[in-house]
Amino acid sequence: MKVLVVGGGGREHALCWAIARSPRISKLWCAPGNAGIADSAECVTISDGDVDGLVTFAKDNSVDLVVVGPEAPLVAGLVDALDGAGIKSFGCSKAAAQLEGSKGFMKDMVAKFGVPTAAYGRFTTPDDAKVFVKTHGAPIVVKTDGLAAGKGVIICMTIDEAIDAIDECMVGGKFGDAGAEIVIEEFLVGEEASFFAVCDGENVIPLVAAQDHKAVGEGDTGPNTGGMGAYSPAPVFTKDVETKVMEQIIVPTVKGMADEGHPFKGVLFAGLMIDDTGNPKLIEYNIRFGDPECQVLMTRLKSDVLDILDGAASGTLDTVKPQWYEETAMVVVMAAKGYPGSYEKGTEIKNVAAADAMDKVKVLHAGTKMAGDKLTATGGRVLGVTARGATVTETQKRAYEAVDAIDWQDGFCRRDIGWRAVAREQK
């Protein structure tokens, strides 16, 4: 197969790295890619937002399958354009992408489908939103309706914080058009997990769960980020929890979206809260692999990823049974100092090859490029140092040994990725 992966972050490096291992691959491109992806795929200088350019490239190069990594091209209708050109793709339609593109749409849909989720309200004026907050009290969660690069969720522990968050979104315009409408939800208590299922419009198969670390600081403190690390499997996500999630959340959503005339194809990423009795509630849906969760999923995947991606695109998922390594996988994100605020670009990173050469370690690139013979940082989240091991404790040790082998004076990472699972192992 000739495959084009769309995107240029850590998720796309993980996908390219996995696809390149497939015996079915004959040619692999990535648009636009990054310095690390260039080791697995031929990078082409087309933006992931250039729908026409991507469709033209796929047609001109007889691409068999386009794998869409980020959410923005899906929300913009890239899959619809590819379908119109007769090109097979892994990803959902523009209509189905509203599950992530509009949090209000998602909440209305899952309420209609009977999916357990947090109580909520949708607001287009700040005054109405503030009345809702004052009526319901705190803690409470304020979310932008539209896409905000993983930063549009504000957990408010007091009413004053919630009022400030409403003003930031709707008056101050901190998130641009994404915050013109907001969703306000009840604050759920429990342990979060990310679960992934792949759909072909009708059939749906479970993948595995992971736990992400959103806050920038150790102990889950500080502002939310796109994700500072993840690990899989997540001990909280037992087989019993998986059964409940599939029966109560994933399957009703897939059936409901088909009934609405928007059949879902691609990967459905459920952000979940699991209470202390093992009952899950849906926090939100994403319509693509998580970043950094994709890095640990591709590290644990034993079978051919193209069987999964092509099965979803071709409507043959009922014949696919993914195989996984039982070991733990973990990714530690190295970010530019200052992230998620302002940070310097173009700083040099050394010794990545030394870390990459370590046993059961893979350094996945999220925001890098080559400047001459120097590897430089181009983004906020820059590297995903990924490791596999027999236990979470062993895997964590291996991942941080690889982090410490990298020489990047202008970078930082959290030093406690996997802390919940490590604590469980040490009981």
N, C-alpha and C positions, 0 to 999 in steps of 0.2 A: 504493500500500500504506500501511496504517496500522501503524506500528512502535513498540514499546515497548522501550527499552534499559534493562536492569537494572544498577545500579551508580552510583557517584559519584566515580570516580577519573580519573586521566590516561588509562587505557585506554578508559574509557567516553566521555571527551571526544573522543578520537581516533575512536572508532566513530561517535559522533553527528555529528561534523564530516564524516566520509566519507559516512555515510548521507544527510545533508542535501544533499549534492551530487547524489544520484541523481535522475534524471528520473522514477523509479517511485514516489517518496515523496509521499504526500498529507498525512500527519500524523505527527509524530515526538514522542514523549514520552520522558522519562528519569526513573527512580525510583531514588534520590532526586535525582541530578544534583548540580551545583555551580555556582558563579558563572559559570564559563566555558561550561559546557554550556548554560546558559540562552540563549546567543546562537544555538545551533543547534536546540535542542529545548525543549519545554515541560516544566519540571521539576515532578514531583508528589511530595508528601511521604509516600512510602511507603518504608520501610527495605528494603534488598535482602535482608534476612533474613525479611521478612514474607510467607511463601509464600501464605497465604490472601488477604492484602490485594492482592498482585500478581495472583493468579488472578482475583479479583473485579473488579479494575480492567480487566484484559484482556477479561473477558466483557462488562462494562458498556459498554465503549467499542469493542466489535467490532474488537479489535486483530487484524491479519492475521498478525503475526510478533512474537514476543518474543525479543530477543537478550540472552542472559544473559552479563554481563561477568565477574564475580568467580567464584572457585572455591567459596566457602562455600555459596551458594544451590544450586549444582549438587550438591555433596556432600549437602546437606539434602533433595534430591529435588524441587526446583522444576519441573524439566522433566517429571517423572512426574506432578506435580499438573496442569500445563498440558495434558499429553497426555490426562489423565482428563477434562479440561473441553473437549476438542476444539479446543485452541488450539495452533497451529503454533509451534515454537520452535527457535532455534539454540542448541544446547548438548546435553550428554549426560545420560543417565539416572543415577540414584543409584548403580546397580550399576556402570556403566562409570566413574563418577566416582571409584571406589576407586583408579583408576590414579594419582590425585593424593592422594586422601583418606587412603590407607594406603600408605606407602612399602614396607612389607613385602609387601602384596598385589601391588603393582606388580612388585617384584623376583621374587616367585614366578611371576607370570604370564609375564614376559618370559623367565625361565629356561626355563619350559615351552615357550615359542614359539621357542626357539633364537636369541634376539636377543643380539648381543654386548654385554656389560655387565660391570661390576666384580664380582668375587667378593664375597660378603657373608654375614652371619649376622643372624638375628632374635632379639631377647632381651626377656624380660619380667622378668628379675631382674638387678640390678646385678652380683652376684657372677659369674654366667655371662658377662656382657658383659666383665668385667675379665679373666677367664681367656682369653677370645678375643683381647683386645687384647695381653695378655702373650705369647700364643702367636705372634701374627702380627707384632707389632712396629709401629713407626711409620716414616714418616707413615701415618696412617689417618684415616678419616672417620666421625664419629658423627652420626647423623640421627635426629630425632624421627620416629616412625611417622606421626603425625597432622599436621594443618595447623598451621603456626606462623608464618603471615604472611611467608614467605620467609626467616625467621631461624632455622629449626630444623636448619641444617646447620653442623656445627662441624668445621673442618679442623684436625687435631691433628698437630703435627710431632714430638711426643715421646709416650712411653707415659704419662708423668705428666699431660700435657695431656688425653690421652684418658680417663684415670681421672677427672680433674676434670670432664670433659664428661659422662661417664656419671652421676656424682653430681649434677651440675646438673639433668640431665634426669629421673633416676629417683628421686633422694632429695630434692633441694632443690625439685623441682617448678617449675623456672623456666618451663617451657612448658606447665604445667597437664596436662590429660589427654593432650595431644598427645605428651608425653614418657613416658607410662606404659609404652609399648613403644618400643624403639629398633631401628634397623638400623645395623650397622657394616660399612663397605665398605673394600675396598682403595683406596689413593690412586692415582688415574689421572694419568699424565703426558701433557702435550700442550697443545693450544690449545682453549679452550672455544668453542662456538658454539651458538646457539639456532636451531632449524629448525621451521617451521610447515607442517602439512599439514591440509587440511580433508576431512572424511569425512561421508558420508551413511548410514553403516551398512554399505555395500557398496562403493561407489566411493570413491576417495581421490585428491585432486589436490594436488601440491606447491604451496606458496606460495613464500616466499623465506627466506633465513637472515639472522640479525643477530648482533651481538656485544653482550653486556650487560657492564656494569661493576658488580659486586656490592659490592665493598669500599667503605667510606665514604671512604677516603683515597687521595690520588694515588699512582701506582705500585702500585695494588691492595693497599694496606695498611689495617690497622684492621679492625674488625668488619664482618660481612656486613650488607647492607641489603636492602630490596626491589628495589634497582637505582638507581644514580646516573647512568645514561646508557646510550645504545646507539647503534649505527649499522648501516646496511645499504646495500649488500651487504657481507658479511664476506669479505675476500680469501682466507682459509683454506678457505672453503667453495666449492671448485671444482665444475664440472659433474660431474667424476668422483666427487667426494665425495657430491654429491647423489644420484647413481645408486646408490651403495653404501648410503646412508642409506635411500632408498626401498625397495630390494630386500631389505636385511638387517634393517631395523629397523621402518619404518613399515608396510609391507604385511603382514609376518608378524603384527604386533600387531593390525591391523585385522581380518585373517582369523581370528586366534586369538580375539579378543574376540567375534566373531560366532559362532564354533564353541562358545564357552563359554556362549552364550545372552545375552550382554551386548553387542549390536552398538553400535559407537561412532559417535555423531553429534556433529558440532561441529568444534572445532579441536583437533588434537593437537600439543602443543608439546613437542618433544624437546630436552632439554638434553644436549649431546653433548661428548665429548672426542675430538679428532682428533689422532692421533699424527703423528710427523714423516714417516711413510710414507704418510699420507693415509687411514689406516684409522680409521673412527669406532667409538666405543663409546657406548652410552646411559648417561648419568648418572642421569637421572630423566625422568619424564613429568609435564607439567602438562596440564590438561584445559580450558584457556582461553587466550586471547591473553596474551602476556607484557606486563608493565607494568614497564619502559618500551618493550619491543620493538614493541608495537602502534602506538605513536606513529610510529615510523619506517616500519613497514609501510604504514600508512594514508597517509603522506606520499609513499611511492613508488608506491602503487597508482594506475594510470591508468584502469583500467576500473571498472565500477559494482560497488561492494561488495555491493549488495543481490543481485546475480546469484549471488555466492558464498554469502552467508548463507542466502538463500532456497533455493538449490540444495541445500545441505546439509540443510536442514529438510524439503525436499520429495522428496528422493531422486533429484534430477536433475543431480547434479554432473558426470555424464559429458558434459553439453552445455556445461560452463563452462570457459573458458580465460582466466584472468586476464592482464591486460596491465600491465606495470610500467615506470616511468621507469628508464632506465639510470643516472641520476644517483645519487649518494650521498645518503642522508638520515641526519641525526644528531639526537639529542635529548640535551640537557644538563638534568639534574634540579636544580632549586633547592630546597633543603631548609631546614627551620628549624634554627638553631644548636642543637647538642646532640643532634640525630638521629644515630644510631638510639637514643640514650639519651633522657633526659627533655628536653623542650623547651617553650618558651612558646607558647601559642596566642593568637590574636586580634591579632597584630601587623599593622600596616598595610603594604600593598604599593602602590607608586606607579609610574606610567609604563609599565604593561604595554601600554597601547594604542600607545605609541610603538614598542615592540619589535615588536608584532604587525603594525604597518604596514610594516615593513622588507621588502624584496624577498625572496621565497622563504623567509619565516619565518612560523611559526605558533606562538603561545604556547598550550600546552594546560594546562588546570588540573587538578590532582590533589587538592588540599586547600584549597579557598577558599570564602568566602561573602561576601556584601555585608552590611556593617553600616552602615545608612543609605546614604550615597554613597561609603563607603570599602570598598575591597577588602581583606579580611583573610585571614590564614592560619589554617586549622583543623586541619592535619595535620603529619606529619613531612616527607613529600615533598609539595611544594606546587605547583610549576610545572614543566612540561616544555617547555623552549625548543627548538623543533624547526626545523631548516633543511634546505635541499636545495642541492646544488651539483655541479659537474662532477667534482671530485675530493674525496677525504676532507680534504685540507689546506684547500681552499677552503671546504668545508662547515663544518669546525671553526672557521675564522676568522669565518664569517658567524654561526654559532651563538653564539660568545662575544661578538661585537659586540652581538647582541640581548640576551644576558645582562647586559652592561654598561650597556645602556640602561635596565634596570629598577632602580628605587630601592627596595631592601628591606634595611634595615640589620640586620635580624634573620635574614637568610638566608645560605646559603653554597652553593657547588657545587664539584665537582671540576673542575680546569682542564685535565685531560689526557684527556678522553673521545676515543676513537678513536686512542690513541697507537700501538697496534700497526700499524694500517693507515697512519697518517702515516709511521711509520718505514719501512714497506715502500715507500711512494711516494718517499721521499727517498734510497733506496739507489741 
